[in-house]
Amino acid sequence: MAELKLRKVGKSYGTLSVMHDLNLEIHDGEFLVLVGPSGCGKSTLLRMIAGLEEITDGTIAINGKVVNDLPASKRELSMVFQSYALYPHMSVRKNLAFGLQNLKMDRAEIDRRVDEAARILQIEPLMARKPRQLSGGQKQRVAIGRSIVREPQLFLFDEPLSNLDAELRVQMRVELASLYERLKTTMIYVTHDQVEAMTLATRIVVLRAGKIEQVGTPEELYTRPANLFVAGFIGSPKINMIEATVTGSGSERRLDLDDFGTHPLPPGLSEDHGRVTVCVRPEAIKPESGAIQTEGRVRIIEYLGSETIVHVDLPSGKTLIFQTHQMERHRVGETVRVGFDPGDQHLFDADGQRINTEEALFV
């Protein structure tokens, strides 16, 4: 297994800087997920760790050894790509064994590793088949198996499930989680799908424009987002963002929320905050309930079986989303009253940074 340390890592293409002063420690045996929108630098960072891209600044160290100048083949890691990249003329067994044969490994050891990978991934019945005879999920298992046989100290996954349909993605997600529990090898996983990130990771790194916005457990990112970007990116349906302004002075200070009226100023806020943003998760918005309420018109209803997601147009023209597991029926066009309780909001200042005070609640 391996621990990984990035110190002031940067990447530039000529005058274009795409990664900026990254500092990150990846612990031995953890499942770390890199997540963010397209173009944020997730795959570039993974390729720099793998040795497939040179870094421009800083150092990358694996188990305390700086590997900046070490080629990918010497870093004792294995990478699974978005494309399966299987040899079409080879059987599954030969695809698994090919890399080890190139290393001139003993035949008995090759057979042991291939058989063990096949057992772990439950692909023993497929060993004689060619890739054209496999489903997408089976091909992905073989691609992962090709990494397992190398017995690396570090696994790298670059959006390995993006080519699969929705049902297969769910199945492979469960299988990857089970694989991690069995191997307990350090894994770094790139995805743009926050559901994958939340369900697989022991820790998540949220990237934007080549910079780290926040690092934490899935629970930490969901319950205490560091800024508005993380709050808006993590969570589905997306968090509600309500603009608000601190008004008055002294004992007359109030917080004026768009569409929700004026309320006493939460402790921890002052006139200096001026314009702030109040964020509330859709599951915290309740119809006909909550200390802070407003009315709106139902525009869209998404019935998902176990839950219903309702989009409500507010008087300002903005949309509020609430999520319910109850069976009450709403109708498009009807007027509903919705609200939330003081302990359910997240507060962010004018720069989009979290206002870090446990007492910053409406009273």
N, C-alpha and C positions, 0 to 999 in steps of 0.2 A: 504494500500500500504506500501512499505518498501524500506528503503535504506540499503545498505550492505557495510561493510568495511572489507577488508582483510589487515592485517598488518604482514609483514614478515612471511607469511605462507609457511611452508615447509612440505614435505611428504617423508618419507623414509620407505623402506621395508628392515629391517636389515641394512646392510652396503650400500644398493643401494638407492641413493637419486634420486627421480623422479620429485619433485617440489622444486623450489629453491627461497626462499626469495621473495615471491610474495606480492606486494602492489597494491591494487586496490580499488577504490571507485565506487560503482554502485548506481546511483542516483534514487531517488524515482520516479516511474512511467516510467522509460526508458526501452527500448528493447535492451538489451546488448547481442551481439553474440560473443561466443568464437569460434575461427576458427584456423585451423592449420593442418599440415599433421598428418597422423596416428601415434599414439605413442607420441604425443607432450604433453599429459596430460589434454586434454579438459574434457573428461568424469571423470577423477579422480578429477579434481577441482570441477566439478559440484556435484559429490558425496560427497565431503568434505563439500560443502556448505549445502547440503541436510542433513548431519549427518549420511550418510551411510558409510563414511570412516572417521576414526579418523585422525586429523592432528598431525604431529610430532612437529612442531614448529609454533609460532605465534598465532594470534587470529583472529577469525571470529566474527563480531558483526552485528546483525540485529536490526535496529532502535536504535543503541547505546548500546544494550545489548549483551555482549559476550556470545556466544552460544556453545563454545568449548565442554562443558560437557553436553549439552542439547540433548536429543535423538531426532531423526527425527520427531517423532509424536508430539513433543512440539514446533517445530520451526515455525508453522503456514505457511507452504509452501506445495506445491503440485508438483509432478514430473510426467512427461509424458516420457515414455521410448521408445526405438527403437521398441521393440516388443509391441503388443497391450495388451497382458496379460488379455484378457477378459475371463470371466467364460463361457465356452461353453454351459453349461446347463441352463444358465439364459437368460432371455429376455434382450433387451437393457435397458428397464426401471429398471429391477432388478439390472443389472450391475451398473447403475448410482446410485442407492439407497443403494447398499450393504454397502459401507463404512460408510455412515451416520447412517444406522441401527446399525452397530457395536458400534457407538458412543452413542447409546441410545437416538437419537434425536427424538423430537416429530414428529409424523406421518405427521401432516399438514405442518410442516416446511420442512420435506423431500420432500413431493409432490411439494411444492412451488419451492424449489431449482432444483429439477429434471425437472420440467416443464419449468423453466426459462432457464436452460442449453440447453434443447431440442429446445427451441425457438431460442436462440442465434445461435446454430449450425445447425438449420434447419433440425432436424432429427425427428420431431414429427411423420411423417408417419412410422418410423422404430421402434417405441417403443415396439411393440409386437414381433418383430423378434428376432431370436437367431443369435449369431455371424456367424454361418455357412451360413446364408442367406444374409450376408452383403458383399459388395465389400471392397477392401483394403482401399479406401478413407473413406467409411462409418465407418469401424472399427476404423480408426484413429480419426474420429470425436467423436465416443463414448469414446475412451480413453481420449481425451481432455475434453469431457464433464464430465467424472468421476473426473477430476481435478477441473473443474469449480464449481461443486456442493459443494466442500469443502469451497468455497469462501476464498481462501488463500490470504495472503498479498504478496506472492511471487510465481511465476510460474517458474518451471525449466523444460526445454525440452532437452532431450538427443537424438539427431539425429532422430526426430520423423518421418521424411519423407523418410528415406533411403530405406525403404522396398517397396516404391511405384514406379510405372513406371513413365516415364518422364512426360507424360501428366498430371497424377494425382499429381505429385510433384508441377507442376506449379499451378494447381488449388488450392491445399492445401496451397501453399505459399500465394496466394491471400487471402484465407480464414483466415489464421493466422494473416496477416496484418490487415484485417478487424476486427478480434477478438480483437487485441490489441487496435485499435482505439476505439472500443466500451467499453472495460473494463478499459483501462488505468492503469492496474496493472503492477507492476514491473515484467519483464520477462527476464530470462537468458536462452539462446538458444545455444546449442552445435551443430556444423556441421563441416564437412570437405569440404563442397560445398561452394566455395566463392561466387557463384551467390546467394545462399540463404542468405549468410551474407550481401552482398551488397544491396539486395532488402528489407530485413526485418529490419536491425539494425538501431537504432538511434546512437549507437556507436559499434565499433568492437574492440575486443582484439585479437591480433595475437600472438599465442603461438608457441614456438619451443623448444623442449627438456626440457620442464618444466619451461621455462622462458618466460616472456612477452617481445616481440620484439617491439610492438607499440600498443598504444590505441588511437583511434580517430574516427571521423565520416567516413562513407564510402568515402566521397569526399576527406577528408584529407589523408586517406590511399592511394587513387588512385593518387592524384595530388602531394602529398609530402611524399612519402614513406621514413621512417627513415633510412632504410638500404637496402642492396641488397636483403636480404631474403624477406622482405616485398614487395619490388618492383617486384620480380619474382613470389611471391605467389599470389598477388592481381592483377587481370586483366586477361581477356581471350579474344583473344589469349594472350599468355605470352609476356611480355615486351622483346624487343630486347636489348641485352647487347653487347656493343662494347668496346673491350679493347683499351686503349690508354696510351701513355707515354709522360710525360713532358720532352722535350729535350732543349738543349742550356742553356744560362744564360743571365742575364740582359735583354737588349732590344731584344736579339735574341731568347728569349724563345718561343718555339712553342709546339703545342700539336699534336703528331703523332697518328692518329687513324687507327687501323687495317682496311684495305680495303677502307678507306675514305681519305687517304692522310694526309698531314700536314697542319695545320691551326693555325692562331694566337691564343695565349694562352688566354683563358677566364679570365676576371678579377676575382680575388678571388683564383686563383691557383698560385702556386709557384713551384720552383725546389724541395721543400720539399715534395710535393705530389708524385713525381716519377710516379709510375704506378697508373692509375685511370681507372674507368669504366664509360662509357657514356651509359645511358639507354634511349631508345626511344620507346614509345608506338606504336603498329602496325598501329593505325589509323593516327599517325603523319608522317608515311613514305608515300611519294607521288611518283608515277611514273613520270619521266621526270620533276621533280620539286624539289625545295629545294636548299638552299645555299650550303649544304654539300652533295655531290653526289658520287655514285659509280655505277658500272655495275655488273650484275650477270645473272645467267641462271635460268629460271623458272623450278622448280623441281616438285612441287605439286600445284594444284589449288583446293580449296574447295569452291564450289558454294553453298551458303546457302539461296538463294532467294533474300532477301533484301540486302545482302552483299556478298562479295567475299573475301576469304582469300588466299593470294598467298605466297608460300614459294620459296625463291630465294637463290640459292647457290652462295656464293661470291667467289672471287679468292682464299681466304685463306682456303676454304673448309667449313667455317662456314655458317650457314643459317640465312637469314633475313626474317622476316614475315611482310607483309603489308596487311592492310585491307581497302577495298574500298566499297563504296555504289554506285559508278557509274557503268554504264553498259558497260564500255570498256571491250573488250574480250582479255584475254591473252592465250597463248598456251604453253603447256609443251615443254621445250627445247628452247624456244625463249630467246634472250638476251634482258634484260630490264635495263633501267637506273632509279635508285631510289635515293631519297634523303630526307633530313629533314631540317627544319629551326632552327636557333639558339635557339629560345625560347621553343623548344619542347623537349629538353633533360634534364635528371636528371644526376647529377654528384656524384660519390661516390669515396671515397679514397681507399687506398690499403687495409684497414681493413674492407671495405664494408660499411662504415658509410657515410651518406649523407653529402655533402659539402654544408653547409647552408649559402648561399649568393644569394640574389636575382639578383646580378650583374654577377653571374657566367655563362655568356652566351657567345657564340662565337661572335666575332666582325669582 
